[in-house]
Amino acid sequence: MRTLTSKEAEQIAAKLEAEIKEGRGHARALIRWQGRIVASYGIRRGSRETSHDYVPKQIFLTFRETLDLARCPLTKEGYFEILRQRGKLA
């Protein structure tokens, strides 16, 4: 079964221009829309690759949509449009 990697979690943060807050053993990606935090998720750090399968729920996407966001078919604008359609944006 496919899992979401830390590299993909970092790619999503970069694409969404998320603010990264470093912590012990992990970082927190804060996603803003019009200056307001609308979603956030943790990026685990470590010597081994750990699953980041919790990210889709925290950014209000399906697993497939999250992979598309990491791999480029889904754009930043497309992400915010999905949030708007799901009632997550004002």
C-alpha positions as CSV (number, residue, x, y, z in Angstrom):
1,M,0.0,0.0,0.0
2,R,1.2,3.5,-0.9
3,T,2.0,5.9,1.9
4,L,2.7,9.6,2.0
5,T,6.4,10.4,2.6
6,S,8.1,13.3,4.4
7,K,9.5,14.5,1.1
8,E,6.0,14.7,-0.3
9,A,4.8,16.5,2.9
10,E,7.7,19.0,2.3
11,Q,6.7,19.4,-1.4
12,I,3.2,20.3,-0.4
13,A,4.4,22.8,2.1
14,A,6.6,24.4,-0.5
15,K,3.8,24.5,-3.1
16,L,1.4,26.1,-0.7
17,E,4.0,28.5,0.6
18,A,3.4,27.3,4.1
19,E,5.1,28.8,7.0
20,I,7.4,26.3,8.6
21,K,7.8,26.2,12.4
22,E,10.7,24.0,13.5
23,G,10.3,21.9,16.6
24,R,12.1,18.9,18.3
25,G,12.0,16.0,15.8
26,H,9.4,17.6,13.6
27,A,8.3,20.8,11.9
28,R,4.8,22.3,11.6
29,A,3.6,23.6,8.3
30,L,1.1,26.4,8.6
31,I,-1.1,27.0,5.5
32,R,-2.5,30.5,5.2
33,W,-5.2,32.0,3.0
34,Q,-5.6,35.8,3.1
35,G,-3.3,35.9,6.1
36,R,-5.3,33.5,8.2
37,I,-4.2,29.9,9.1
38,V,-6.7,27.6,7.4
39,A,-4.8,24.3,7.9
40,S,-1.6,22.9,9.5
41,Y,0.2,19.6,9.7
42,G,3.4,18.1,11.1
43,I,6.4,17.0,9.1
44,R,8.3,14.3,11.0
45,R,12.1,14.4,10.9
46,G,14.3,11.4,11.5
47,S,16.8,9.0,10.1
48,R,14.0,6.6,8.8
49,E,11.2,7.4,6.4
50,T,8.0,7.6,8.4
51,S,4.5,7.6,7.1
52,H,2.7,11.0,6.8
53,D,-0.7,9.5,6.0
54,Y,-2.3,11.8,8.6
55,V,-1.7,14.8,6.3
56,P,-4.7,14.5,4.0
57,K,-7.2,14.7,6.9
58,Q,-5.3,17.7,8.4
59,I,-5.4,19.7,5.1
60,F,-9.0,18.6,4.2
61,L,-8.2,16.5,1.1
62,T,-8.5,12.9,0.1
63,F,-5.3,10.8,-0.1
64,R,-5.4,10.9,-3.9
65,E,-5.8,14.7,-3.9
66,T,-2.9,15.0,-1.5
67,L,-0.7,13.0,-3.8
68,D,-1.8,15.2,-6.7
69,L,-0.8,18.2,-4.7
70,A,2.6,16.8,-4.0
71,R,3.2,15.7,-7.6
72,C,1.9,18.7,-9.4
73,P,-1.4,18.0,-11.1
74,L,-3.2,19.9,-8.3
75,T,-2.1,23.6,-8.1
76,K,-2.1,25.9,-5.1
77,E,-5.2,27.7,-6.6
78,G,-6.9,24.3,-7.1
79,Y,-6.3,23.4,-3.5
80,F,-7.9,26.6,-2.2
81,E,-10.8,26.1,-4.6
82,I,-11.4,22.6,-3.1
83,L,-11.3,24.2,0.4
84,R,-13.8,26.8,-0.7
85,Q,-16.1,24.1,-2.2
86,R,-15.9,22.1,1.1
87,G,-16.8,25.2,3.2
88,K,-13.4,25.5,4.8
89,L,-12.8,29.1,3.6
90,A,-14.9,32.1,4.3
